[in-house]
């Protein structure tokens, strides 16, 4: 082996190391610290846990697979979400569009800002969303009844609050293939309409597959070689992911989460084309120029039942799921202070 070849290998290794260090500095270095140990759930968290379980069992157990191939079930899920918002004392609105000759509904509620309507500029808006459809052949407990259950739980907790921001809680239709990463996604239609109205959306938080955790060594994998050098190999944390343009928002969100939550978290701002980074409704908002963050248990990089018939309600860890949602409540409150 020639010295020239060895120097070439060394140069490539150093270049790769430099790129990884740059990515760490720009997008992986997150504020705050993780909790050192798990604590028992409080009475409030136990109530939240039971609430989350009931909604996941309704969507993924009773209703089951819900998509355009099972349109009646997709409609039943939309009706359940609408009724759940109504029972919380909120006024849900159907944001409807046509797909293959069938009406599809994004379901939203807005908690109004306490700011007066006389302001020259409309109050800023926070959007908290999750898709309620499931992939073909799956009841979709973790993907994504977990996200919808979290949206419903958070909406209930903010129903009587008034903040500087208006807060919208939205359940989106048709995130899964064949509409995935297309303008036919419910979130794509919704974000288009927001942009056309000039909605002042400061942040979008997408709740995507957030209910599975594991303490087994090697239970966590990553989409790109080398990321495992910076992140745990055990899937006991919740992830926060953004594109590079949203990294300031990401750092704010995960900093707030770590200040309050009693479950580990990891964050990464990465280029949108890295596998997994764009895999949910935040992509629709990025495409329209809004800042957004995905909250996720990392789906196929951890969850063995991803996009399968085995994605059933019994697979979720509802204790840790409740800790995630409790932490997200504090994130929403904290984002309003800035």
C-alpha positions as CSV (number, residue, x, y, z in Angstrom):
1,X,0.0,0.0,0.0
2,X,1.6,3.3,-1.2
3,X,2.1,6.3,1.1
4,X,0.0,8.3,-1.3
5,X,-2.9,5.9,-0.9
6,X,-2.6,6.0,2.9
7,X,-2.5,9.8,2.9
8,X,-5.6,9.8,0.7
9,X,-7.5,7.5,3.2
10,X,-6.3,9.7,6.1
11,X,-7.6,12.8,4.3
12,X,-11.0,11.3,3.6
13,X,-11.3,10.2,7.3
14,X,-10.3,13.6,8.5
15,X,-12.8,15.2,6.1
16,X,-15.6,12.9,7.3
17,X,-14.7,13.7,10.9
18,X,-14.8,17.4,10.2
19,X,-18.2,17.1,8.6
20,X,-19.6,15.2,11.6
21,X,-18.2,17.7,14.0
22,X,-19.7,20.6,11.9
23,X,-23.1,18.8,12.0
24,X,-22.8,18.3,15.7
25,X,-22.0,22.0,16.3
26,X,-24.7,23.3,14.0
27,X,-27.5,20.9,14.5
28,X,-26.9,18.3,17.3
29,X,-25.6,20.4,20.2
30,X,-28.8,20.9,22.3
31,X,-29.4,23.0,25.4
32,X,-30.4,21.6,28.8
33,X,-29.9,18.3,30.5
34,X,-31.7,15.0,30.7
35,X,-33.1,13.6,34.0
36,X,-30.8,11.2,35.8
37,X,-33.5,8.7,36.8
38,X,-37.1,7.8,36.3
39,X,-39.6,8.8,38.9
40,X,-43.1,7.4,39.5
41,X,-46.0,9.1,37.7
42,X,-47.9,11.8,39.6
43,X,-51.6,11.5,40.1
44,X,-52.1,14.0,37.3
45,X,-49.8,12.0,35.0
46,X,-51.6,8.8,35.8
47,X,-54.9,10.4,34.7
48,X,-53.2,11.6,31.5
49,X,-51.9,8.1,30.9
50,X,-55.4,6.6,31.1
51,X,-56.7,9.3,28.8
52,X,-54.1,8.7,26.2
53,X,-54.7,4.9,26.4
54,X,-58.4,5.3,25.9
55,X,-58.0,7.5,22.8
56,X,-55.4,5.2,21.2
57,X,-57.7,2.2,21.9
58,X,-60.6,4.0,20.3
59,X,-58.7,4.9,17.1
60,X,-56.5,1.9,16.6
61,X,-58.5,-0.8,18.5
62,X,-62.2,0.0,17.8
63,X,-61.9,1.9,14.5
64,X,-58.7,0.3,13.3
65,X,-57.2,0.8,9.8
66,X,-58.3,4.2,8.6
67,X,-57.3,5.5,5.1
68,X,-58.8,6.1,1.7
69,X,-59.1,2.4,1.1
70,X,-61.2,2.2,4.3
71,X,-63.0,5.5,3.9
72,X,-65.8,4.8,6.3
73,X,-63.2,4.2,9.1
74,X,-61.3,7.3,8.1
75,X,-64.5,9.3,8.4
76,X,-65.3,7.6,11.7
77,X,-61.9,8.7,13.0
78,X,-62.5,12.3,11.9
79,X,-65.9,12.2,13.6
80,X,-64.4,10.9,16.8
81,X,-61.8,13.7,16.8
82,X,-64.4,16.3,16.1
83,X,-66.6,15.0,19.0
84,X,-63.6,14.9,21.3
85,X,-62.8,18.5,20.7
86,X,-66.5,19.4,21.2
87,X,-66.7,17.5,24.5
88,X,-63.7,19.6,25.7
89,X,-65.8,22.7,25.2
90,X,-64.0,23.7,22.0
91,X,-65.5,24.6,18.6
92,X,-63.9,22.3,16.0
93,X,-63.8,23.2,12.4
94,X,-63.6,20.9,9.4
95,X,-61.0,22.0,6.9
96,X,-62.3,20.0,3.9
97,X,-60.8,19.1,0.5
98,X,-61.7,16.6,-2.2
99,X,-59.6,13.6,-2.9
100,X,-60.7,11.0,-5.5
101,X,-64.2,12.4,-5.4
102,X,-64.4,12.0,-1.6
103,X,-64.4,14.8,1.0
104,X,-61.5,14.6,3.4
105,X,-61.3,16.6,6.6
106,X,-58.6,18.2,8.6
107,X,-60.1,18.9,12.0
108,X,-58.9,21.9,13.9
109,X,-59.7,24.0,17.0
110,X,-58.2,27.3,17.8
111,X,-57.6,28.7,21.3
112,X,-57.8,32.5,20.7
113,X,-55.1,34.8,21.6
114,X,-55.7,37.1,24.6
115,X,-54.4,40.0,22.4
116,X,-57.0,42.4,21.1
117,X,-58.2,42.3,17.6
118,X,-57.2,45.9,17.1
119,X,-53.5,45.0,16.7
120,X,-52.0,46.1,13.4
121,X,-50.7,42.5,12.9
122,X,-52.6,39.3,13.5
123,X,-51.5,37.5,16.7
124,X,-48.8,34.9,16.2
125,X,-50.0,31.3,15.9
126,X,-48.7,28.0,17.3
127,X,-49.8,24.9,15.4
128,X,-49.8,21.5,17.2
129,X,-50.7,18.7,14.8
130,X,-50.8,15.0,14.0
131,X,-52.1,12.9,11.2
132,X,-55.0,10.5,12.0
133,X,-54.9,8.2,9.0
134,X,-53.0,4.9,9.2
135,X,-50.9,3.1,6.5
136,X,-52.5,0.4,4.5
137,X,-52.7,-2.9,6.4
138,X,-52.1,-1.4,9.8
139,X,-54.4,-0.3,12.7
140,X,-51.9,2.5,13.4
141,X,-51.7,2.6,17.2
142,X,-48.2,4.2,17.4
143,X,-48.4,5.6,13.9
144,X,-50.3,7.7,14.5
145,X,-53.1,7.3,17.1
146,X,-50.4,8.2,19.6
147,X,-49.9,11.6,18.0
148,X,-53.7,12.2,17.8
149,X,-54.2,11.2,21.4
150,X,-51.5,13.7,22.4
151,X,-53.2,16.5,20.3
152,X,-56.5,15.8,22.0
153,X,-55.0,15.7,25.5
154,X,-53.1,18.9,25.0
155,X,-56.2,20.7,23.5
156,X,-58.2,19.7,26.6
157,X,-55.5,21.2,28.8
158,X,-55.4,24.5,26.9
159,X,-59.2,24.8,26.3
160,X,-59.7,27.5,29.0
161,X,-56.3,29.2,28.7
162,X,-55.6,32.4,26.8
163,X,-52.0,33.2,25.8
164,X,-50.2,35.8,23.6
165,X,-50.2,33.3,20.8
166,X,-53.3,31.8,19.3
167,X,-52.9,28.0,19.6
168,X,-54.3,25.6,16.9
169,X,-54.7,21.9,17.5
170,X,-55.1,20.1,14.2
171,X,-55.7,16.5,13.2
172,X,-54.6,16.0,9.6
173,X,-55.9,13.5,7.0
174,X,-53.9,11.5,4.5
175,X,-50.2,11.7,5.6
176,X,-49.5,8.1,4.7
177,X,-48.6,6.7,1.2
178,X,-49.6,7.2,-1.6
179,X,-50.0,10.9,-0.5
180,X,-46.9,11.0,1.6
181,X,-44.7,14.0,0.8
182,X,-47.2,15.3,-1.7
183,X,-49.6,18.3,-1.9
184,X,-52.5,15.9,-1.4
185,X,-51.5,15.4,2.2
186,X,-54.1,17.0,4.5
187,X,-51.3,19.0,6.1
188,X,-50.2,20.2,2.6
189,X,-53.7,21.5,1.8
190,X,-54.0,23.1,5.3
191,X,-50.5,24.8,5.1
192,X,-51.4,26.1,1.6
193,X,-54.5,27.7,2.9
194,X,-52.6,29.2,5.9
195,X,-50.1,30.7,3.5
196,X,-52.8,32.1,1.2
197,X,-54.5,33.8,4.2
198,X,-51.2,35.2,5.5
199,X,-51.5,33.3,8.8
200,X,-48.7,34.4,11.1
201,X,-47.6,30.9,12.1
202,X,-44.5,31.1,14.4
203,X,-44.1,27.4,15.0
204,X,-45.5,24.1,13.9
205,X,-45.0,21.0,16.1
206,X,-45.8,17.7,14.5
207,X,-46.5,14.8,16.8
208,X,-45.5,11.6,14.9
209,X,-45.3,8.1,16.4
210,X,-44.5,9.0,20.0
211,X,-45.5,6.1,22.2
212,X,-42.8,3.3,22.0
213,X,-39.8,3.1,24.2
214,X,-37.2,0.4,25.0
215,X,-34.4,-0.1,27.6
216,X,-32.8,-2.9,25.6
217,X,-29.2,-2.4,24.5
218,X,-29.1,-1.8,20.7
219,X,-32.8,-0.9,20.5
220,X,-32.1,2.4,18.9
221,X,-30.7,2.8,15.3
222,X,-30.2,5.7,13.1
223,X,-30.6,6.5,9.4
224,X,-27.1,7.7,8.7
225,X,-23.8,6.0,9.7
226,X,-22.0,8.0,12.3
227,X,-25.1,9.4,14.1
228,X,-24.8,6.6,16.6
229,X,-21.5,8.3,17.7
230,X,-23.5,11.2,19.0
231,X,-26.7,9.6,20.2
232,X,-27.8,6.7,22.5
233,X,-28.1,3.1,21.3
234,X,-31.0,2.6,23.7
235,X,-34.4,3.7,22.7
236,X,-35.5,5.2,26.0
237,X,-35.8,8.8,24.8
238,X,-38.2,11.0,22.8
239,X,-36.7,12.7,19.7
240,X,-37.0,16.3,18.4
241,X,-36.1,16.7,14.8
242,X,-36.1,19.7,12.4
243,X,-34.6,20.9,9.2
244,X,-31.6,23.3,9.3
245,X,-33.8,26.4,8.8
246,X,-35.8,25.5,12.0
247,X,-32.8,24.8,14.2
248,X,-33.3,27.9,16.4
249,X,-36.9,26.8,17.1
250,X,-35.7,23.2,17.7
251,X,-33.2,24.4,20.3
252,X,-35.9,26.5,22.0
253,X,-38.4,23.6,22.1
254,X,-36.0,21.0,23.4
255,X,-34.6,23.4,26.0
256,X,-38.1,24.0,27.3
257,X,-38.8,20.3,27.3
258,X,-35.7,19.4,29.2
259,X,-36.4,22.1,31.8
260,X,-39.6,20.4,32.8
261,X,-40.0,16.8,31.4
262,X,-39.1,13.7,33.4
263,X,-38.1,11.6,30.4
264,X,-34.8,11.8,28.3
265,X,-34.9,13.7,25.0
266,X,-32.5,14.1,22.1
267,X,-32.6,16.6,19.3
268,X,-31.1,17.0,15.8
269,X,-31.4,19.7,13.1
270,X,-30.4,18.0,9.9
271,X,-30.8,18.5,6.1
272,X,-34.4,17.7,5.0
273,X,-33.2,15.0,2.7
274,X,-31.7,12.8,5.5
275,X,-34.0,9.8,5.8
276,X,-36.6,10.3,8.5
277,X,-36.2,14.1,8.9
278,X,-39.1,15.0,6.6
279,X,-41.3,12.0,7.4
280,X,-44.4,13.8,8.7
281,X,-46.6,16.8,8.5
282,X,-43.9,19.4,9.5
283,X,-42.6,18.9,5.9
284,X,-45.8,20.5,4.5
285,X,-45.1,23.6,6.6
286,X,-41.4,23.7,5.8
287,X,-42.3,23.7,2.1
288,X,-44.4,26.8,2.6
289,X,-41.7,28.7,4.5
290,X,-42.9,28.0,8.1
291,X,-40.6,26.8,10.9
292,X,-41.5,23.4,12.3
293,X,-40.3,20.5,14.6
294,X,-41.2,16.9,14.6
295,X,-41.6,15.0,17.9
296,X,-41.1,11.3,17.5
297,X,-39.9,8.1,19.0
298,X,-38.0,7.7,15.7
299,X,-40.5,5.2,14.2
300,X,-38.7,2.5,12.1
301,X,-35.4,3.3,13.7
302,X,-36.7,1.9,17.0
303,X,-40.3,0.5,16.6
304,X,-40.3,-3.1,15.4
305,X,-44.0,-3.0,14.5
306,X,-43.8,0.1,12.3
307,X,-46.3,0.1,9.3
308,X,-47.4,-3.4,10.1
309,X,-50.6,-5.2,11.3
310,X,-48.9,-5.6,14.7
311,X,-49.0,-1.8,15.4
312,X,-51.6,-2.3,18.1
313,X,-52.5,-0.4,21.3
314,X,-50.8,-3.0,23.5
315,X,-47.4,-2.2,22.1
316,X,-47.2,1.4,23.6
317,X,-45.5,2.4,26.8
318,X,-48.3,4.6,28.2
319,X,-46.3,5.7,31.3
320,X,-43.5,7.2,29.3
321,X,-46.0,8.4,26.6
322,X,-47.7,10.4,29.4
323,X,-44.4,12.0,30.5
324,X,-43.8,13.1,26.9
325,X,-47.2,14.8,26.6
326,X,-46.8,16.4,30.1
327,X,-43.5,17.9,28.9
328,X,-45.0,19.1,25.7
329,X,-47.6,21.1,27.7
330,X,-44.8,23.0,29.2
331,X,-43.2,23.5,25.8
332,X,-46.4,25.2,24.5
333,X,-46.5,27.4,27.6
334,X,-42.9,28.3,27.2
335,X,-43.1,29.2,23.6
336,X,-45.7,31.7,24.4
337,X,-43.3,33.6,26.6
338,X,-41.1,34.6,23.7
